[in-house]
Amino acid sequence: MARVISTLLDAMHTLLGFLWRFFAALLDWRLILRRLRKVKSLDVVCVTNMRDDTDRKLFLGRYEPSMGHYNGPRFYLHGVSGITRAICSTSEDIQHANTSLRAKEQCISAIEYCQEKGAKIVLLAASTKRLFGLHGEEIKEMFPGLLFTLGDNGTFFLLLSEALRAFNKAGLSPGNSRICVIGPYGLLGELMVKHLIAKGFSVVGLGSSQSRLEKMRKMYNIEISTSYEDLGLVDAVVACTHSSVVRLTQERINLIRRVDRKLLVIDVSEPSNLTKEEYKKCKGSVIRQDAGNGYSPGLKYVLGAITYKMFRLTRGVTFGCFMEALVWQLAIKDNPSDVSFKSLDLFSINDENMEIISKLFAKYDVRIPSPRNFGRRVNSFDLNLEDSGKTQKDNSFIDEDETKML
C-alpha cells in the first residue's frame, strides 16, 4: 500500500510540474510582447542547481529532462527578462567528484541554450559557482560574449544589512554580544567575519577544517572551534554554509544558546543550514530569519504567487544573487555606451563591487525584504524565553513594499 501511495504521489507531482511549466510558457504575456517586437526572449539567465529533493519534486516530479536542465521560474524587473535555468543536479551532487563532472556538463549546456535565446548576463548561482575555478577563466573563455557573475556582492550587501537590522531589533550590540559565523572561511563567511569585527562584535568561527580555521584566527584574531561542544555560549549565529557537518540541530542549539534566551539565527544558506524540520523541533528557543534576499516592487514573477511560493519565496522577493544579475543588466541597458561594467571581475567580492551594486540597488528600487522565516513573517526579535508562549506582535515591521534599504 505504501508503495502504491508513493507511486501515485510521484505521478501527481510529475503532472503538476508539467502543468506549471506549460502555463508558465503559455501565459508569459511579456515574452509574447517581446517576440512581437522581435526582441530576444532573454536578457538574464540564472543557472543553478536544484537545492534539494523538494525542488526536484515541485518542478519535475519523476520527469527527467533530456537536456539535463529545464526552465524554472521566469521573472521581470523594469522590463529586463530573467529566467532560472536549473540543471538536474543538487548541491550534494556538485560536492562529489563522481557527479560534479556531469553537473559541469549540464551547466555548460544550459548556458549554450540560453545564449541562443539572447541571454547577455549569466549568473552562476548556488553551487554551480564552484564548477569553473576561482575566477571563472574557463567559462569566460568558452563564452566571451557573455558577462558572468556569481552574485555574491549583491548577496552579501543584502545579508549584512539584514543581519545588522536583526541584531539591532534583538538588542545585540558590539559591547554585549558574541556572534558565531558558521563557515567563516567561505566567501560570504569571511566577509561577515571581517565586517562584524570592524563593527566591534566578538566573533567565533565554526567550521570543519582546522587548518582553514587557524588561518582565520591568525588573520582576524577571532576565536575558532570545530565542534558545538567546544564553541561556548553565543547570542546569534550567521549560517553561511549548509554543510551537514556543521548543520544546526535542536541539540546543538541548546548547547550554545544562553540560559533563558532564544538563539538568533541568520540563515543565508541554500539549502538552509537550520532545516524546516529541525526548526519545528526547537522553534520555542530560536528566532530564525531567511537572509541574503532582495525585494523590489518592480519584480514580477510569471504566474505570480504560484511561482514564487514554489520557489519558497514571497511577493517581490528573489535571491540576492538573482537581483544582482538583473540590476547589472538594467545598468548596461540604460548605459549602452559605458563599457566599464563589462570589464569588472564579478567573480571577486570586494568593497568596490559592493559599492557599485549598492548604488544600483538604490537606483532600481531594490531593498531588503521584511524579515521572513521560511517565507513567513518574523513578528518579533525578542530573545527573552519567558515570552515564548505568548503571541507577540512587533509593529515596527511593515509590509515588504514599504521597507527601506538600510
Secondary structure, DSSP 4 states (H G I P E B T S, - for coil): -HHHHHHHHHHHHHHHHHHHHHHHHHT-HHHHHHHHTT--S-SEEEEEEE-SHHHHHHHTTT---TTSEEEEEEEEETTEEEEEEEEEEEHHHHHSHHHHHHHHHHHHHHHHHHHHTT--EEEE-GGGGGSS-SS-HHHHHH-TTSEEE--HHHHHHHHHHHHHHHHHHHT--TTT-EEEEESTTSHHHHHHHHHHHHTT-EEEEE-S-HHHHHHHHHHH--EEESSSTTT--BSEEEE----GGG---HHHHHHHBPTTBPEEEEE--SS-SS-HHHHHHHGGGEEEEE-SEEE-TTEEETTHHHHHHHTT--TTEEEHHHHHHHHHHHHHHH-TT--TGGGS-TTS--HHHHHHHHHHHHHTT-BPPSPEETTEE------BGGGTTS----TT---GGG----
